[in-house]
Amino acid sequence: MFRNYFKTAFRHLLRNKLYSTINVTGLGVGITCTLLAVLYWKNEHSFDQFHKNIPHLYRITVDRVINKEGDHSTNGKTGHVHGPAFKAGIPEIKEMTRVLGGDLGTVLVHENKSIHIKPLWVDSGFFNVFSFEFLRGNAATALNAINSVVITETTAKKFFNSIDVVGKLFGEDADPSYIKLQKPLWVTAVVKDPPGNSSLQFDVLMTFSYMELSFQNDNWFGGWLGTFVVLNPNADPEKVKEKFNAIYDEHAKAQLNN
């Protein structure tokens, strides 16, 4: 029976080639567009979902009134002082890290090899907040020393053709923090390259305290980096936001009056 149905349908398609071609092409285009839309949606919603803390992981955002009409602007840029002050004053914050980088680059030097790489400067608790797979080294201590650097698998292979590089030393070309440090940067760990669905992309992680050797800022009104926190599982995010605002108001008003 089904064989006869297929024969009839095929003969109908042959008799109406133009009409059939338009319909089949339209169906194919429609299915393709639907599949592409589903794949795009899945990719967008997979971003950063691999972090173990994701149910309780937040980026601190700043909401500002931007005109007389009362319109608001929200962005994820905070300053040096916000994260540590919030961590010290809000018990519900379990972990905190600041992340500075983005389009900034630097040149690392090992012996006669110099390579331009993409760094992020982060606090020592970075790996308590974010989950990146370790290939060599210890996540608990990888960023403890001011001259610690954690490099990706690709960066390790570019410099050393190996990932067994813990203990290797780097210089940094003409960097003011490196000049003030007066000792080499020390490879403490190697991690897998950040996956494509990670919003944090880097070749090397350096410590925030190292960066602060040449750049410190106590401005409560500025924003140029990201601050991320992990809340305790039983924390109420709305109440934590109220505490953010209270701490911000206290410090900002004090600074404004000075």
Secondary structure by P-SEA (a helix, b strand, c coil): caaaaaaaaaaaaaacaaaaaaaaaaaaaaaaaaaaaaaaaaaaaaccccccccccbbbbbbbbbccccbbbbbbcccccccaaaaaaccccccbbbbbccccbbbbbbcccbbbbbbbbbbcccccccbbbbbcccccccccccccbbbbcaaaaaacccccccccbbbbbcccaaaaaacbbbbbccccccccccccccccbbbbcccccccccccccccccbbbbbbccccccaaaaaaaaaaaaaaaaaaaaac
